[in-house]
């Protein structure tokens, strides 16, 4: 029977744009929309990572909450198109689905404006059952109360993956420390690495360094993997795609370095499609 992965986190509908730096306090700002498809674009770590897991023939179950609105419908269609299981997706009557505005600046950094919508701050019993029954559980950004409830529901033998986000609202220090102690596999970027200083994950830690490559810290030491830089302004979801493909290959019992190499290729595929 195929292994299952439950992916817990915000289900966002993303608006992607560029703007100059610094942004003026008032007045019109000339920028550019970075997607030719209908807005908003379904996103969030669970969807980007889950796509790659489902593509490998494994069961990837989103565990999140949406409103019963048009943007929530768009997210559900994206899950269906990806072949993801939606038993863990709750649609809240009268609710409003989360939306995210990502503004990339010409300096290379970005700002994320999140409207969490009107949904729920903790999973219901059915959603916790989806997490408890999975072989792997992937934790990404969500309300802290939500993540604590998911962690409380898990069995000791389940594999826990943490996709780090430098957001104290989602991962306040006590929760980050708890995840450092519990996670078997951690994904972060160079700006998030300090949040994982106390972690000693059983499988390993994968740190993305932009054009400088990927650093892997595993049970047998450190390994550096190169990447081919890709000139693209919209990098949304690249790290989550890398994480999803790496997880999928590890679930198929590939070794950590080979799995991460496959993850790098999957992220490159995503970015190449946006050039």
N, C-alpha and C positions, 0 to 999 in steps of 0.2 A: 504494500500500500504506500503511495507517495507520502513523503513527509509534508507537514503543514507548517506554515508560518503565519502568525497573527501580527499585523502591523498597526500599532497604536499611535495616533497623532492627529493633528489638525487636518481636516479636509479643506483646503483653501481653493478659491477661484482667483486666479492671478491676473493682474494687469501689469504689464511690463513696459517700461519707458526709459529713455535716457534724458538727462538734464545736465546743464553745466554746473561747475563747482567754482565758487560757492553759489548756492541758490539765493536769489534776491529775496528780501523780506516781503516785498510787495511787488505788484505788477505782473505782467504776462511773462511767462518763461517759455522760450522756444525749445522744444525737445522733440522726441520722435517715439512713436509707438513701435515696439520691437516684435510685433507678431502680425502676420498677415491673415491669421485665422480670426474667427469671431471671438470677441472678448466676452467674458473673461476666459482664460485658459485653465482648465482643471489642473491643480498642482498639489504641492505638499509632499513631504518625504515619503509618506505611506504609499502614495500613488506611484511616484517615480521608482521607488525601490520595489514595490509590489509588481509592477509591470515586468521587471526583469526576472523575478522569481517565477511568476506565472508563465512567462515565455519559456522557461526551462521545463515546463510540464509539472511543476510542483503546485500545491495549493497555497495561494496567497490570499489571506482574508483581511480586508480592511476593517479596523475597529475604530469607528469615529461617529460623529453625529452631525447631521445636516438639518436645515430647515426644509419645509415642504414647499420650496420655491423653485423658480426656473433655474437658478444657479445650482441648486442641489440636484436637479434633474440632470444638468450637464455633467456633474461629477459622477453620478450613477451611470450615465452612458459611457463615460471614460473608463470606469471600472469594468463594465461589460465588454467594451472593446478590447481591454487588456486581458480578459479572461479571469479576472479576479473574483473571489467569493465575496459577497456582500451581506452574509448572515450577521456580521458584526456592525453593520451600518444602521444607525437608528435615525429615522426621519421624524423630527419633532413638529407636531401639528402647530401651526401658527408661528413657527420659528423662522429665523433668518440665517442662511448659510454664511460661514466665514468668507471674507474676501481679503485679498492682500495686494497692495500696490508696491511693486519693487521698482525703485528708481536707481538706475546705474549712472554714475557720474564719469566724466572724462578723466578723472584721476584713477579709475579702476575700482574704486570702492562703491558701495551702494547703501541705500536706506530701505528699510522694510516697514511699511505702515500696515498694520494688521487690524482689521475690523473683525473681532471674534464672533460677531453676529449675535443672535439670540438662540442659544442651543442649550447644552447641559455641561456642567463642570465635572461630572463624574459618570462613569459608565454604568449602565443598568446590569441586572443580573445575567441577562442573555449575552451581553457583550463580554462580561467577565468570564462566562463559560467558554466563549470562543477562545479567549486568551488562555484559560486554564487547560483546554483540551489540545492546544497546539504543541508541536515539537519545539519550534523556535518562536520567540516573542521579540519583536523589534519595537523599541521604544524611541519615539521621536517627539518633537515639540508638541506640547498640549498643556492645558491647565495643570498646575502642579498637583491639585487634588485628584485629577483624573489619573495621572501617572502613579501616584501613591496607591490608589485603589487597585490598579492593574498589578503592581508589584506585590501587594498584599494577597492577591488571589493566586499567585503562581506556586507551582510545585518545585521543590529543590532541584529536581533533575532536569528541568526545562532549560534550554539554552537561551540566554538573554543577550540581546544586542542593543547597544545604545548608540544612536546617531545623535551626536552632541550638537547643541546650538547654544551660542553664547547669549543666553536670554534668561536673566535671573527671575523673570516672572514665570517662566516655564520650569526652570531648573534652579530654584533657590539653593544656596550652599548646602543645607542639610540633605536635600533630595539628591543633589549632585554627588555628595559623598556616599549616599546609599547606593547610587548607581555605580560609582567607582568600585564599591565592594561587591556588588552583585553581578555586574555585566561580565559575560564570557568573551565578548568581542566588542570593540569600541571603534567608531569612526569619528574623526574630527579634522578640522583644518588647523593651520598653524596658529591662528588667533584664538582657537578654542583649546589648544593643547594644555594650557595651565589648569583648566578645569579637571583634568584627568591625572594630575600629578601623583595622586595617591593610589591610582588604579594599578592592578596587576592582573589583567584579564587572562583567563586560562587559554583562550585561543589566540588572542593577540590584539594589538592596537594598530590601526591604519590611519596615518596622518597625511592629508593632502597638502602639498606645498606649492600649488599653482604650477607655473612653468618649470619650477625646480624639481618636480617629480613627486613621488609618493614614498613615505618612510613607513616601514613595517617593523614593529617591535613584537616579536613572538617569543615563545618559550626557549628558542635556541639562539636568541640574539637579534640584532638589527639588520635589516636589508633595505637598500635604496633601489627603487625602481624608476627608470626614466619615463618621461612622457614627451610626446611631440606637441609643442605649443600650437594652438589653433586660435587664429585671430577671429574672435566673435565677441559681440558686446553682451548678448543675452546668454549668461551661463547658468541660468536657473535650472536646478535639478541635476546638474552634472555630478555633484558629490553624492547625492542620493541614488542616482543611477549606478555609479561606481559601487556604492554599498550594496544595492540590490543584487547586482550581478555577482559580486564577491560572495554574498550570502548564499545565492543559488548554487554556486560551484562548491562551496563548503558543505552545503547540504547533500551534494552529490559525492562528497568525500574526496574532493580535490585538495591538495595541500595549500597552505595559506598564500604563499608567494604566487603560485600559478593561478589561484582564485583571484587575487588582487590584480594580476596582469590581465585577466579576463575582464575585471571591473574597469580597468583603465580603458580597454578597448571599447566597452559599452558606453562609457562617458564620452569618448571621442566620437563614436557613432552619433550620439545625441547632438553634440555640438556641430559636427559636420553638416547635419541637416538644417542648421540655422544660419549657415554662411550666406 
